[in-house]
Amino acid sequence: MGKKNKQFVEKITAMEEDFAQWYTDVVKQAELVDYGSVRGTMIIKPYGHAIWENIRNELDRKIKETGHSNVSFPLFIPESLLQKEKDHVEGFAPEVAWVTHGGDEELAERLAVRPTSEVLFCEYYSKNIHSYRDLPMLYNQWANVVRWEKTTRPFLRSLEFYWQEGHTAHATDEDAAEETRKMLDVYTDVVENYLAIPVLRGRKTEKEKFAGAKYTLTIESLMHDGKALQSGTSHHLGTSFAENFDITYLDENGKSQYVHQTSWGVTTRLIGALIMVHGDNRGLVIPPRIAPIQAMIVPIAQHKEGVLDKAYALRDRLTEIVRVDIDDSDKMPGWKFNEYEMKGIPVRIEMGPKDIEKEQVVLVRRDTLEKEFVSLSELETRLPKLLEEIQQNLYDKALAHQKEMTSVATNMEEFKETLENKGGFIKAMWCGDIACEEKIKEETTATSRCIPFEQEKVADTCVCCGKEAKELVYWAKAY
Ligand SMILES: [Zn+2]
């Protein structure tokens, strides 16, 4: 096949050559997105959307399993409402899109297109929470939000994106803390066990936390190019929103108390992570558990009598156990091989006249491109097992990469040298002073990713100022 068919598939830039261009080529060639007519917006195409749906379905199931209900809140936020929490509005102000007119009429008050919906939920909670019996209130919404970003890239940073945002209200600080951690665990589960992406877990520094939160917990993952990507955050909001929005309840003694709140979200960014963690120079590699199509049947010499009939019969048989499809178009098999490698479909099933004669098929796994011959009678046992092997292999490979790309630095010279020559995560001690954090960012462009739950002591002194260290921080250049 090789040469002759290559012309049918447009080439993508090698990731070693230009990682950013490779990413752009893959999202386009794998037909995940197209650009919207407003700069920085994206059209998520059917294949990209099917991936998002699988992520969403899994997460939605777990959000409901943990006791939350889905709701839909409005797209617009009155300016006066948005400004009620000072830190919060300052955090978002530069990115807010405003509606000033309804038809020809200028509005008496500007309306923000939601950048996030904390304040809408707060207003609702202030009206609907009265007694300790109303708590906890556990809501989630699947929605689109708008943030007027200056530089944009599909999935990673776009003017409008899709996400879920959880908003909960609790009687006590401990209950809110438990919720914050619980939802981080849910995110960890989905990202590690379904997207096959290992994560670092920890707390954000004061500088990097969500505007208005008491603290922010985060999962951070490492991309193939050694840059980090924040993959999900869960915020303990404390009582600051409750104080500003007057969200109180009467406790069991009839005493008025402020509620303790949380919010948490993951976005279509996760698709960006998926691309940059598992993809290669042939395109996407989708972990089987979230792959819209887990196995693609490509008939060989399909014009020969009986081949297509057998291939359809095979599809009907496998529909029971995996998400399977068949390409019976008149394109060359070589074109189809390239196309489904580009789309990252975990397994390709080849079936031609010779295979039919021998009552076998050829399975080609996308992650390693290894081929194996499997007799038709064993396919029902072998195929699901192979999919699990691929799932595990993708996770193991990503974890090995993350470990290999994690270094220790004890002074700024080491820090800069490692970041320059190797990239990845840098573990370094920190004194806790924001001045050091800012200096590191200024001198290296690396930001603090998280203060890991699992603390180690890699040195006694702060990597930046040399004063006594308080805690270990993971640093990296990030998307
Ligand atoms: Zn310091």
Boltz pocket constraint, residues with backbone or C-beta under 6 A from the ligand:
constraints:
  - pocket:
      binder: B
      contacts: [[A, 430], [A, 431], [A, 432], [A, 433], [A, 436], [A, 462], [A, 463], [A, 464], [A, 465], [A, 466], [A, 467]]
      max_distance: 6.0
